[in-house]
């Protein structure tokens, strides 16, 4: 049995909170963080409830100091916001959680899109995944773009990289304007990721080549996924169409059943470790001019 606490901002969404109570083997307590008198002493209240699963929906509580203290006390964390965490702080937080054998998951609606989730169920089937992500003027957020796309690649291929090739094209300020990665995986799959910061149009396109043919998805700037694919997945559970609910339910189930292949190595950690390898290669790879 998990004892879960939800740090919930603003007025309660009764439908969403009721859906959480349908998750089996989790006893929930809701702390409305923005109500009068609740902002002070929230951490003490959370710990007094003897929780081991904390859902942080209030960005005010996504500080490294607050979250790291919860992790040190053995809490699993699900974060719907991460505005107050730097990339380096997220790396440290994930490493701290791994040392304590706890899970941290960050909300990512794209990973739980019904169509993409079916692509990851091919078992040992080889795939070629191609992603082209254009984000003009966002060179400084290369780590974030790399993180979100590599997390998706690792989920869809479900294997560890055996070889990584990296090259980059700099702009006039010697910052990467284009970064191209090619990854070969132990199960025979491969992936190509291009991050481009040139031009004035945003684009995020993913193509999956497999024995079943080629499937392509174009992710619009103002949507988490194509509206044509935004469908409720078949499920007997109530409120199954809510992406956030599905992610929290999946997270709780992973903790209870320890269904991850390596309980001590979460998807987030695998992604951060891969980014560390890529960063080292970027520093020493030949830069194309």
Secondary structure by P-SEA (a helix, b strand, c coil): ccbbbbbcccccaaaaaaaaaacccbbbbbbbccccccccaaaaaaaaacccbbbbcccccccaaaaaaaaaabbbbbbcccccccaaaaaaaaaaaaaacbbbbccccccccaaaaaaaccccbbbbbbbbbbbcccccaaaaaaaaaaaaaaaaacccccbbbbbbcccccccccbbbbbbbccccbbbbbbbbccccbbbbbbbbbccccbbbbbbcccccccccccccccccccccccaaaaaaaaaaaaaaccccccccccaaaaaaaaaaaaaaaaacccccc
